[in-house]
Amino acid sequence: MNKIIDAHIHLDQYTDKAIRKMQSDDTIEHIITVSMDKASSIRNLQLSRTFSSVHTAFGFHPEQPIRGESYFADLFDWIRNHQTEMIAIGEVGLPHYERLKDPKSYPLEPYLEILEQFILLAKELQKPIVLHCIYEEAPLALDLLEKHSYMAAQFHWFKGSNSTLERMMSNGCYLSFTPDIHYEHDIQLIARNYPLHRIMAETDGPWPFEGLFRNMETTPAMIHQSIEKIAQLKEITTAQSYKQVLVNTKTFFAL
């Protein structure tokens, strides 16, 4: 039986019924659930305590209005107090889509300051960091990672330039691919060129997908098709793809 790990999902946004159904799938070895804010972190912590296959990351998703200093001071204290029960810092990063819609409401500077604090926290706690930094925001994140000599980073659902990808490669960063690897040509090119031993698979559920996944609820089971697509793009056997992606994910998250 080929085992899979969903390296990035918002499990707290699913119903209890849907989560229980995931637990009944014997092929799903681990689920890494990322958090949107403190409330999301608390819910994910509860899920990780309930289900042995669920591991949680704590963070603050950047595609939302920034909060004040006291909010983040409280969140960082809470994370430190629960560090033994978390697998990573995440999801954190820099806004892209919201900033495109309303640049004045999403100035980069405060988000960069918070991201740097999260990187320092990850380094302090020696936990990997799960990043939402795409397109032109990714080099800014790399600047901060390099500044603090901490490269235990997963760029999830990355889209960006070849020069940025080369920087990621040289720094040993990991990329995780969603089911859109089946139908997005740009994503396929990235997967084809990125080192196999730095690749993971994710769903970013409950985010919906197109192609053969149109009108389907996003679940970790979709990763089976992603693993097969990675094998095709890398011109390796499906068994090799399953094995390497599983090893990569366990290595990154210290599972």
C-alpha positions, 0 to 999 in steps of 0.5 A: 500500500502506497502511503501519502502525507498531505504537507499542507492543508487547512484541516480546521476548515473542514467539518468533523464528518469530513475529518473523520472520513479522512482518518478512515483512509489507510493510505494517509499516513500523516496530515500537516494542518496549517493555521490562519491565526490564533483561533485557527491554531487552537482548533488545529491543536485540538485536532492534533490531540484527537487524531494521531495522524494530524500534526499542526503548524501555528502561524498567521496567514498573510492574506488578511489585515495585519494585527497590532503588536499586542496580538502578535506578542500574545500569539508568539507567547502562546506558540512558545507555550505549545511548542512541544505540540507543534510540528512547524511554524505556518502558515506565514509569509507575505500578502500577494493576492490581497495586495494586488486588489488593494495595495494601500491596505496591504503595505509590505513593510509590516508584513515583512517585520512580522515574517522576520519575527516568525523566522526568528521564532522558528529558528529559536524553537528549531521548527521548520517554517511553512511559507506563503511567499509567491511571485515577487514576494519569494525573493524577499522571504529568501532575503530574510531566511539568508539574513538569519541563516535559517533555511528550513523552509517549505514554499507551498504552492510556489509560483515565480521566476527561474532565478528565484527557484535557483536561489531556493535550490542553492539554499536547500528549500523545499517546494510542495505541489498541489493537485493543480500540477495536473493542469497548470503548465507553469507548475509542471515546469517547476516540478520538472526542474526542481530537485526530486529530493526537495519536493513534497505534495499538498492539497491546501484544502479545502481550496477547490481545483479544476481539471479532473478535480472539478466540483470535487471536495479537496481531500488528501487522497488527491495526493495519489494523483499528484504523486503519479504526475510527479513520476511522469514529469520526473520520468521515474517510476510511480513507486520511486515517486511515492517513496521519495516524496514520503521520505522528503516530507518526513525529513522536513517535518522530522516525522 
